[in-house]
Amino acid sequence: MENLFRDFVYMDTERLKSIVAQLNKGLIESTSTTITDSDESKLKAGVDILKILKLGSENSILWQNQATESHTMHDYLYNLAETSLNEKGLLTNIPGDFTEEDLVNPEVDKSSLDSTSFVLIRGKTIINDFTYMQRILENFDDILKSIITGEQSADASFENASQTQRNKKVQDRIKDYNMPKDIKKALQTFLENFYKDRVVIKNIPFEEKPNFRFVGTLNQTYLRESIENIIYKYGTAPQDDWYMFAQIASIPEKTSNNIDISYNHNELEKGMHTVFDALRDIEKAGLSISFPEIAVTPIAIYRQ
């Protein structure tokens, strides 16, 4: 029996509202306040607002509190958005509408996906939390020492050794795994300047083609729980397939043509242009999404 229950991990409600409104000519027609006996204590801080979203000839009612919106209604909003896109033939399911064989067919590639397409992708997911990586690097030595000390504590000979002998055993093991300080410093500088608090998610629909993946950044405001809790429960590479509903942002070409615009620059502008060209080369080397990856704006992520 097919499991219809969706366990949402991430949901951009503002984009969902935009999709529903544009496809169904939805309007917020009116607002009114509702006050009950149980709400009297809340009146001083603010009142509840009833928003009516008109969808065609039917009225769907979405309740919204000034402080927070109901997750239940957000889940229903997702259903409206997905259904509306499907009815108008604007949603591409991957795999399904787009198969692994299509990857080698450039005509199918260009006709079924473009830089504004909506896609629903099912596949293996990778979560890269660069803030998490920075914390690990900043405390790498202490973390490594704690892990090795705990590992050695299970050895009876370690427990019976003197403190000096214990320290030597731990230091010897640390040397096997320790990261050179210059490399660690370089990584920290790189992360601080280019990634900072970015959380990147990658969905791989075809395991046989792992380089073909849909990649986007997450706005942590729209996570259903903290990124730390998500990583604790599922890891950075969840075992089960996850679904990502997204809009394509760009489809990088295999080759790109550089345009020379330096002909009318003065010497200062030429120097600055050279610096920006160098930065663009760094981007191509790994800072931005490149062929055969596809850049997306994640709208909803869920397990099913």
CORPE-V286691 format. One record per pair of residues at least 24 apart in sequence whose C-alpha atoms are under 7 Angstrom apart, sorted by the first residue. I is the first residue (numbers start at 1). GAP is how many residues later the second one is. D is the distance in Angstrom with one decimal. If there is no record, write none. Layout:
I|GAP|D, I|GAP|D
This chain:
3|301|6.6, 5|299|6.1, 6|296|6.1, 6|297|5.8, 6|298|5.0, 7|295|5.3, 7|296|5.0, 7|297|6.3, 8|293|5.9, 8|294|4.1, 8|295|6.4, 9|214|6.0, 9|215|5.4, 9|292|5.5, 9|293|5.2, 10|212|5.6, 10|213|4.4, 10|214|5.6, 10|290|5.2, 10|291|4.9, 10|292|6.8, 11|211|5.4, 11|212|6.6, 11|288|5.7, 11|289|4.3, 11|290|6.6, 12|210|5.5, 12|287|5.0, 12|288|6.2, 13|61|6.6, 15|284|6.8, 16|61|6.8, 16|62|6.4, 16|65|6.2, 19|62|6.1, 20|60|6.7, 20|61|5.3, 23|61|6.7, 24|31|5.6, 24|32|6.4, 25|30|6.8, 26|27|5.9, 26|28|5.2, 26|29|5.4, 27|26|5.5, 27|27|5.7, 28|24|5.6, 28|25|5.1, 29|24|6.8, 90|28|6.5, 91|27|5.1, 91|28|5.5, 92|26|6.3, 92|27|4.7, 92|28|6.2, 93|26|5.9, 93|27|4.9, 93|28|6.1, 94|26|6.1, 94|27|4.7, 94|28|6.3, 94|111|6.7, 95|26|6.8, 95|27|6.7, 95|110|6.4, 100|106|6.6, 115|133|5.3, 115|134|5.4, 115|135|4.9, 115|136|6.2, 116|131|6.1, 116|132|5.2, 116|133|6.2, 117|130|5.7, 117|131|5.4, 118|128|5.8, 118|129|4.4, 118|130|6.3, 119|126|5.8, 119|127|5.5, 119|128|6.1, 120|123|6.8, 120|124|5.7, 120|125|4.4, 120|126|6.5, 121|84|6.5, 121|122|5.5, 121|123|5.2, 121|124|6.5, 122|83|5.7, 122|119|6.2, 122|120|5.7, 122|121|4.5, 122|122|6.6, 123|80|5.7, 123|81|5.0, 123|82|4.1, 123|83|7.0, 123|118|4.8, 123|119|5.7, 123|120|6.7, 124|79|5.7, 124|80|5.1, 124|81|6.5, 124|116|6.8, 124|117|4.9, 124|118|6.3, 125|76|7.0, 125|77|5.6, 125|78|4.6, 125|79|6.3, 125|112|5.8, 125|113|6.3, 125|116|6.9, 125|117|6.3, 126|75|5.7, 126|76|5.1, 126|77|6.5, 126|110|5.8, 126|111|4.7, 127|73|5.9, 127|74|4.7, 127|75|6.6, 127|109|4.8, 127|110|6.3, 128|71|5.7, 128|72|5.0, 128|73|6.3, 128|108|6.7, 129|69|6.4, 129|70|4.5, 129|71|6.4, 130|65|6.5, 130|66|6.5, 130|67|5.9, 130|68|5.8, 130|69|6.2, 131|65|6.3, 131|66|4.9, 131|67|6.9, 134|54|6.5, 137|47|6.8, 144|30|6.9, 145|29|6.8, 211|81|6.4, 211|82|6.7, 212|80|5.3, 212|81|5.3, 213|80|5.1, 213|81|6.3, 214|79|5.9, 214|80|4.9, 214|81|6.0, 214|82|6.4, 215|78|6.8, 215|79|6.1, 215|80|5.1, 215|81|5.8, 216|79|5.9, 216|80|5.0, 216|81|5.6, 216|82|6.2, 218|80|6.9, 242|60|6.0, 242|61|5.1, 243|58|5.6, 243|59|5.3, 243|60|6.2, 244|54|6.7, 244|56|5.9, 244|57|4.5, 244|58|6.7, 245|53|6.2, 245|54|5.6, 245|55|5.0, 245|56|6.2, 246|50|6.1, 246|51|5.4, 246|52|4.3, 246|53|5.0, 246|54|6.8, 247|49|5.5, 247|50|5.3, 247|51|6.7, 248|47|6.0, 248|48|4.2, 248|49|6.2, 249|46|5.3, 249|47|4.7, 249|48|6.2, 250|44|6.3, 250|45|5.2, 250|46|6.9, 251|43|5.0, 251|44|6.4, 252|38|5.6, 252|39|5.2, 252|42|6.7, 253|38|6.0, 254|37|5.5
